[in-house]
Amino acid sequence: MEELKAELRRLKDNLCDLEDMHSFAFDKTTVHIEIEKALNMQIEFEEECRNLNERIAEIEKELKAREVT
């Protein structure tokens, strides 16, 4: 159970880092890159966030199930 909690903290930290990095990089570079590259950056960011959020939800669900039993 502690391993799951540690994994959950790590994933949440990774998500925050990703969001911060994307916000900084995307805001600073969008003006200087072509729209296709900017769109690809946004799509990759959204996919990675979705994957992290799905994994976070899975771990939270598993932790809740273990607390009930």
Biopython code that builds the backbone (N, CA, C, O; Angstrom):
import numpy as np
from Bio.PDB.StructureBuilder import StructureBuilder

atoms = [
    (1, "MET", "N", (0.822, -1.185, 0.000)),
    (1, "MET", "CA", (0.000, 0.000, 0.000)),
    (1, "MET", "C", (0.874, 1.259, 0.000)),
    (1, "MET", "O", (0.541, 2.250, -0.649)),
    (2, "GLU", "N", (1.984, 1.212, 0.726)),
    (2, "GLU", "CA", (2.900, 2.360, 0.746)),
    (2, "GLU", "C", (3.505, 2.597, -0.627)),
    (2, "GLU", "O", (3.751, 3.738, -1.021)),
    (3, "GLU", "N", (3.743, 1.511, -1.353)),
    (3, "GLU", "CA", (4.285, 1.645, -2.710)),
    (3, "GLU", "C", (3.297, 2.387, -3.609)),
    (3, "GLU", "O", (3.696, 3.229, -4.413)),
    (4, "LEU", "N", (2.021, 2.075, -3.472)),
    (4, "LEU", "CA", (1.001, 2.755, -4.266)),
    (4, "LEU", "C", (0.921, 4.236, -3.906)),
    (4, "LEU", "O", (0.791, 5.087, -4.785)),
    (5, "LYS", "N", (0.997, 4.536, -2.620)),
    (5, "LYS", "CA", (0.962, 5.930, -2.196)),
    (5, "LYS", "C", (2.171, 6.693, -2.745)),
    (5, "LYS", "O", (2.045, 7.838, -3.179)),
    (6, "ALA", "N", (3.331, 6.053, -2.723)),
    (6, "ALA", "CA", (4.540, 6.688, -3.264)),
    (6, "ALA", "C", (4.406, 6.897, -4.768)),
    (6, "ALA", "O", (4.788, 7.943, -5.292)),
    (7, "GLU", "N", (3.867, 5.907, -5.453)),
    (7, "GLU", "CA", (3.647, 6.013, -6.899)),
    (7, "GLU", "C", (2.655, 7.142, -7.205)),
    (7, "GLU", "O", (2.839, 7.896, -8.161)),
    (8, "LEU", "N", (1.618, 7.249, -6.397)),
    (8, "LEU", "CA", (0.619, 8.302, -6.577)),
    (8, "LEU", "C", (1.253, 9.683, -6.400)),
    (8, "LEU", "O", (1.008, 10.583, -7.203)),
    (9, "ARG", "N", (2.054, 9.852, -5.367)),
    (9, "ARG", "CA", (2.745, 11.135, -5.152)),
    (9, "ARG", "C", (3.658, 11.452, -6.330)),
    (9, "ARG", "O", (3.704, 12.588, -6.802)),
    (10, "ARG", "N", (4.385, 10.441, -6.802)),
    (10, "ARG", "CA", (5.306, 10.639, -7.924)),
    (10, "ARG", "C", (4.558, 11.056, -9.179)),
    (10, "ARG", "O", (4.984, 11.970, -9.884)),
    (11, "LEU", "N", (3.447, 10.391, -9.460)),
    (11, "LEU", "CA", (2.661, 10.725, -10.648)),
    (11, "LEU", "C", (2.071, 12.129, -10.557)),
    (11, "LEU", "O", (2.064, 12.869, -11.540)),
    (12, "LYS", "N", (1.582, 12.490, -9.387)),
    (12, "LYS", "CA", (1.030, 13.838, -9.214)),
    (12, "LYS", "C", (2.121, 14.896, -9.371)),
    (12, "LYS", "O", (1.893, 15.947, -9.969)),
    (13, "ASP", "N", (3.308, 14.610, -8.832)),
    (13, "ASP", "CA", (4.437, 15.535, -9.005)),
    (13, "ASP", "C", (4.816, 15.652, -10.476)),
    (13, "ASP", "O", (5.078, 16.746, -10.976)),
    (14, "ASN", "N", (4.842, 14.512, -11.161)),
    (14, "ASN", "CA", (5.171, 14.524, -12.591)),
    (14, "ASN", "C", (4.160, 15.336, -13.383)),
    (14, "ASN", "O", (4.527, 16.075, -14.297)),
    (15, "LEU", "N", (2.892, 15.199, -13.034)),
    (15, "LEU", "CA", (1.840, 15.946, -13.724)),
    (15, "LEU", "C", (2.013, 17.452, -13.494)),
    (15, "LEU", "O", (1.901, 18.244, -14.429)),
    (16, "CYS", "N", (2.282, 17.833, -12.263)),
    (16, "CYS", "CA", (2.506, 19.260, -11.968)),
    (16, "CYS", "C", (3.716, 19.786, -12.717)),
    (16, "CYS", "O", (3.674, 20.875, -13.289)),
    (17, "ASP", "N", (4.796, 19.014, -12.715)),
    (17, "ASP", "CA", (6.002, 19.431, -13.439)),
    (17, "ASP", "C", (5.723, 19.577, -14.931)),
    (17, "ASP", "O", (6.158, 20.540, -15.563)),
    (18, "LEU", "N", (5.003, 18.625, -15.478)),
    (18, "LEU", "CA", (4.669, 18.652, -16.899)),
    (18, "LEU", "C", (3.832, 19.890, -17.230)),
    (18, "LEU", "O", (4.082, 20.575, -18.221)),
    (19, "GLU", "N", (2.845, 20.161, -16.391)),
    (19, "GLU", "CA", (1.992, 21.330, -16.627)),
    (19, "GLU", "C", (2.793, 22.631, -16.533)),
    (19, "GLU", "O", (2.619, 23.536, -17.348)),
    (20, "ASP", "N", (3.667, 22.713, -15.535)),
    (20, "ASP", "CA", (4.494, 23.918, -15.391)),
    (20, "ASP", "C", (5.434, 24.092, -16.576)),
    (20, "ASP", "O", (5.567, 25.187, -17.123)),
    (21, "MET", "N", (6.081, 23.000, -16.963)),
    (21, "MET", "CA", (7.019, 23.060, -18.079)),
    (21, "MET", "C", (6.297, 23.436, -19.368)),
    (21, "MET", "O", (6.783, 24.258, -20.145)),
    (22, "HIS", "N", (5.146, 22.833, -19.587)),
    (22, "HIS", "CA", (4.393, 23.113, -20.804)),
    (22, "HIS", "C", (3.941, 24.568, -20.829)),
    (22, "HIS", "O", (4.054, 25.246, -21.851)),
    (23, "SER", "N", (3.440, 25.030, -19.724)),
    (23, "SER", "CA", (2.969, 26.410, -19.655)),
    (23, "SER", "C", (4.104, 27.377, -19.968)),
    (23, "SER", "O", (3.929, 28.306, -20.757)),
    (24, "PHE", "N", (5.244, 27.169, -19.363)),
    (24, "PHE", "CA", (6.384, 28.049, -19.583)),
    (24, "PHE", "C", (6.865, 27.946, -21.026)),
    (24, "PHE", "O", (7.012, 28.960, -21.708)),
    (25, "ALA", "N", (7.111, 26.712, -21.495)),
    (25, "ALA", "CA", (7.668, 26.515, -22.837)),
    (25, "ALA", "C", (6.680, 26.919, -23.918)),
    (25, "ALA", "O", (7.053, 27.569, -24.895)),
    (26, "PHE", "N", (5.432, 26.539, -23.747)),
    (26, "PHE", "CA", (4.437, 26.805, -24.778)),
    (26, "PHE", "C", (4.187, 28.299, -24.916)),
    (26, "PHE", "O", (4.117, 28.825, -26.027)),
    (27, "ASP", "N", (4.053, 28.974, -23.786)),
    (27, "ASP", "CA", (3.812, 30.420, -23.829)),
    (27, "ASP", "C", (4.989, 31.171, -24.443)),
    (27, "ASP", "O", (4.793, 32.157, -25.152)),
    (28, "LYS", "N", (6.193, 30.719, -24.178)),
    (28, "LYS", "CA", (7.384, 31.422, -24.641)),
    (28, "LYS", "C", (7.721, 31.117, -26.102)),
    (28, "LYS", "O", (8.308, 31.957, -26.784)),
    (29, "THR", "N", (7.365, 29.941, -26.588)),
    (29, "THR", "CA", (7.818, 29.537, -27.917)),
    (29, "THR", "C", (6.755, 29.597, -29.004)),
    (29, "THR", "O", (7.092, 29.577, -30.188)),
    (30, "THR", "N", (5.498, 29.669, -28.639)),
    (30, "THR", "CA", (4.435, 29.609, -29.644)),
    (30, "THR", "C", (4.603, 30.699, -30.699)),
    (30, "THR", "O", (4.324, 30.477, -31.878)),
    (31, "VAL", "N", (5.041, 31.830, -30.289)),
    (31, "VAL", "CA", (5.214, 32.947, -31.223)),
    (31, "VAL", "C", (6.323, 32.651, -32.228)),
    (31, "VAL", "O", (6.284, 33.128, -33.362)),
    (32, "HIS", "N", (7.300, 31.871, -31.813)),
    (32, "HIS", "CA", (8.499, 31.651, -32.625)),
    (32, "HIS", "C", (8.475, 30.375, -33.458)),
    (32, "HIS", "O", (9.367, 30.158, -34.278)),
    (33, "ILE", "N", (7.477, 29.536, -33.262)),
    (33, "ILE", "CA", (7.418, 28.298, -34.038)),
    (33, "ILE", "C", (6.175, 28.304, -34.904)),
    (33, "ILE", "O", (5.231, 29.060, -34.673)),
    (34, "GLU", "N", (6.201, 27.456, -35.889)),
    (34, "GLU", "CA", (5.039, 27.413, -36.772)),
    (34, "GLU", "C", (3.867, 26.730, -36.075)),
    (34, "GLU", "O", (4.044, 25.955, -35.135)),
    (35, "ILE", "N", (2.694, 27.030, -36.550)),
    (35, "ILE", "CA", (1.457, 26.579, -35.899)),
    (35, "ILE", "C", (1.366, 25.057, -35.831)),
    (35, "ILE", "O", (0.839, 24.520, -34.857)),
    (36, "GLU", "N", (1.865, 24.357, -36.840)),
    (36, "GLU", "CA", (1.804, 22.889, -36.827)),
    (36, "GLU", "C", (2.607, 22.316, -35.665)),
    (36, "GLU", "O", (2.157, 21.390, -34.990)),
    (37, "LYS", "N", (3.788, 22.864, -35.434)),
    (37, "LYS", "CA", (4.608, 22.388, -34.313)),
    (37, "LYS", "C", (3.936, 22.716, -32.986)),
    (37, "LYS", "O", (3.953, 21.904, -32.061)),
    (38, "ALA", "N", (3.350, 23.891, -32.890)),
    (38, "ALA", "CA", (2.653, 24.276, -31.660)),
    (38, "ALA", "C", (1.476, 23.342, -31.404)),
    (38, "ALA", "O", (1.246, 22.931, -30.266)),
    (39, "LEU", "N", (0.741, 23.009, -32.438)),
    (39, "LEU", "CA", (-0.394, 22.104, -32.299)),
    (39, "LEU", "C", (0.076, 20.720, -31.867)),
    (39, "LEU", "O", (-0.547, 20.099, -31.005)),
    (40, "ASN", "N", (1.168, 20.229, -32.454)),
    (40, "ASN", "CA", (1.717, 18.930, -32.067)),
    (40, "ASN", "C", (2.165, 18.935, -30.605)),
    (40, "ASN", "O", (1.956, 17.959, -29.886)),
    (41, "MET", "N", (2.783, 20.038, -30.168)),
    (41, "MET", "CA", (3.184, 20.158, -28.761)),
    (41, "MET", "C", (1.968, 20.061, -27.851)),
    (41, "MET", "O", (2.004, 19.392, -26.819)),
    (42, "GLN", "N", (0.903, 20.730, -28.241)),
    (42, "GLN", "CA", (-0.312, 20.727, -27.428)),
    (42, "GLN", "C", (-0.942, 19.337, -27.387)),
    (42, "GLN", "O", (-1.401, 18.894, -26.333)),
    (43, "ILE", "N", (-0.967, 18.656, -28.513)),
    (43, "ILE", "CA", (-1.539, 17.306, -28.569)),
    (43, "ILE", "C", (-0.728, 16.351, -27.701)),
    (43, "ILE", "O", (-1.305, 15.569, -26.946)),
    (44, "GLU", "N", (0.596, 16.401, -27.794)),
    (44, "GLU", "CA", (1.448, 15.543, -26.977)),
    (44, "GLU", "C", (1.253, 15.830, -25.495)),
    (44, "GLU", "O", (1.190, 14.910, -24.680)),
    (45, "PHE", "N", (1.159, 17.092, -25.157)),
    (45, "PHE", "CA", (0.938, 17.491, -23.770)),
    (45, "PHE", "C", (-0.381, 16.923, -23.253)),
    (45, "PHE", "O", (-0.429, 16.357, -22.161)),
    (46, "GLU", "N", (-1.435, 17.072, -24.021)),
    (46, "GLU", "CA", (-2.746, 16.582, -23.602)),
    (46, "GLU", "C", (-2.760, 15.068, -23.447)),
    (46, "GLU", "O", (-3.378, 14.548, -22.517)),
    (47, "GLU", "N", (-2.086, 14.354, -24.345)),
    (47, "GLU", "CA", (-2.026, 12.892, -24.256)),
    (47, "GLU", "C", (-1.267, 12.457, -23.007)),
    (47, "GLU", "O", (-1.695, 11.545, -22.300)),
    (48, "GLU", "N", (-0.148, 13.107, -22.742)),
    (48, "GLU", "CA", (0.638, 12.743, -21.572)),
    (48, "GLU", "C", (-0.132, 13.050, -20.286)),
    (48, "GLU", "O", (-0.110, 12.255, -19.346)),
    (49, "CYS", "N", (-0.808, 14.191, -20.240)),
    (49, "CYS", "CA", (-1.636, 14.526, -19.074)),
    (49, "CYS", "C", (-2.755, 13.512, -18.892)),
    (49, "CYS", "O", (-3.031, 13.081, -17.773)),
    (50, "ARG", "N", (-3.395, 13.134, -19.980)),
    (50, "ARG", "CA", (-4.481, 12.155, -19.914)),
    (50, "ARG", "C", (-3.953, 10.826, -19.365)),
    (50, "ARG", "O", (-4.596, 10.208, -18.516)),
    (51, "ASN", "N", (-2.797, 10.387, -19.843)),
    (51, "ASN", "CA", (-2.219, 9.128, -19.368)),
    (51, "ASN", "C", (-1.892, 9.196, -17.878)),
    (51, "ASN", "O", (-2.175, 8.258, -17.133)),
    (52, "LEU", "N", (-1.294, 10.307, -17.446)),
    (52, "LEU", "CA", (-0.975, 10.455, -16.032)),
    (52, "LEU", "C", (-2.245, 10.499, -15.189)),
    (52, "LEU", "O", (-2.307, 9.863, -14.136)),
    (53, "ASN", "N", (-3.248, 11.232, -15.629)),
    (53, "ASN", "CA", (-4.505, 11.318, -14.881)),
    (53, "ASN", "C", (-5.214, 9.973, -14.800)),
    (53, "ASN", "O", (-5.812, 9.651, -13.773)),
    (54, "GLU", "N", (-5.155, 9.188, -15.863)),
    (54, "GLU", "CA", (-5.764, 7.855, -15.842)),
    (54, "GLU", "C", (-5.063, 6.957, -14.834)),
    (54, "GLU", "O", (-5.711, 6.232, -14.080)),
    (55, "ARG", "N", (-3.729, 7.011, -14.825)),
    (55, "ARG", "CA", (-2.965, 6.191, -13.888)),
    (55, "ARG", "C", (-3.217, 6.646, -12.447)),
    (55, "ARG", "O", (-3.345, 5.818, -11.545)),
    (56, "ILE", "N", (-3.288, 7.952, -12.237)),
    (56, "ILE", "CA", (-3.592, 8.482, -10.905)),
    (56, "ILE", "C", (-4.958, 7.981, -10.446)),
    (56, "ILE", "O", (-5.105, 7.550, -9.302)),
    (57, "ALA", "N", (-5.949, 8.033, -11.316)),
    (57, "ALA", "CA", (-7.299, 7.562, -10.971)),
    (57, "ALA", "C", (-7.289, 6.070, -10.633)),
    (57, "ALA", "O", (-7.968, 5.640, -9.700)),
    (58, "GLU", "N", (-6.523, 5.282, -11.384)),
    (58, "GLU", "CA", (-6.438, 3.848, -11.114)),
    (58, "GLU", "C", (-5.855, 3.590, -9.726)),
    (58, "GLU", "O", (-6.374, 2.769, -8.969)),
    (59, "ILE", "N", (-4.782, 4.291, -9.402)),
    (59, "ILE", "CA", (-4.139, 4.093, -8.107)),
    (59, "ILE", "C", (-5.059, 4.555, -6.980)),
    (59, "ILE", "O", (-5.175, 3.874, -5.961)),
    (60, "GLU", "N", (-5.709, 5.696, -7.151)),
    (60, "GLU", "CA", (-6.639, 6.175, -6.118)),
    (60, "GLU", "C", (-7.776, 5.180, -5.904)),
    (60, "GLU", "O", (-8.190, 4.941, -4.769)),
    (61, "LYS", "N", (-8.273, 4.610, -6.977)),
    (61, "LYS", "CA", (-9.345, 3.619, -6.873)),
    (61, "LYS", "C", (-8.856, 2.383, -6.121)),
    (61, "LYS", "O", (-9.560, 1.847, -5.265)),
    (62, "GLU", "N", (-7.648, 1.939, -6.447)),
    (62, "GLU", "CA", (-7.099, 0.767, -5.778)),
    (62, "GLU", "C", (-6.843, 1.044, -4.301)),
    (62, "GLU", "O", (-7.100, 0.189, -3.453)),
    (63, "LEU", "N", (-6.337, 2.237, -3.991)),
    (63, "LEU", "CA", (-6.109, 2.585, -2.588)),
    (63, "LEU", "C", (-7.421, 2.633, -1.808)),
    (63, "LEU", "O", (-7.476, 2.164, -0.671)),
    (64, "LYS", "N", (-8.474, 3.191, -2.397)),
    (64, "LYS", "CA", (-9.779, 3.233, -1.727)),
    (64, "LYS", "C", (-10.319, 1.833, -1.500)),
    (64, "LYS", "O", (-10.892, 1.538, -0.451)),
    (65, "ALA", "N", (-10.131, 0.964, -2.504)),
    (65, "ALA", "CA", (-10.606, -0.423, -2.358)),
    (65, "ALA", "C", (-9.862, -1.139, -1.232)),
    (65, "ALA", "O", (-10.461, -1.921, -0.494)),
    (66, "ARG", "N", (-8.581, -0.882, -1.099)),
    (66, "ARG", "CA", (-7.802, -1.528, -0.039)),
    (66, "ARG", "C", (-8.165, -0.972, 1.335)),
    (66, "ARG", "O", (-8.110, -1.703, 2.324)),
    (67, "GLU", "N", (-8.534, 0.303, 1.416)),
    (67, "GLU", "CA", (-8.923, 0.895, 2.700)),
    (67, "GLU", "C", (-10.246, 0.331, 3.179)),
    (67, "GLU", "O", (-10.466, 0.211, 4.384)),
    (68, "VAL", "N", (-11.126, -0.015, 2.257)),
    (68, "VAL", "CA", (-12.439, -0.559, 2.611)),
    (68, "VAL", "C", (-12.317, -1.969, 3.154)),
    (68, "VAL", "O", (-13.056, -2.358, 4.059)),
    (69, "THR", "N", (-11.390, -2.733, 2.605)),
    (69, "THR", "CA", (-11.268, -4.132, 3.024)),
    (69, "THR", "C", (-10.379, -4.311, 4.218)),
    (69, "THR", "O", (-10.185, -5.436, 4.680)),
]
sb = StructureBuilder()
sb.init_structure("model")
sb.init_model(0)
sb.init_chain("A")
sb.init_seg("    ")
for serial, (resi, resn, name, xyz) in enumerate(atoms, 1):
    if name == "N":
        sb.init_residue(resn, " ", resi, " ")
    sb.init_atom(name, np.array(xyz, "f"), 0.0, 1.0, " ", f" {name:<3s}", serial, name[0])
structure = sb.get_structure()
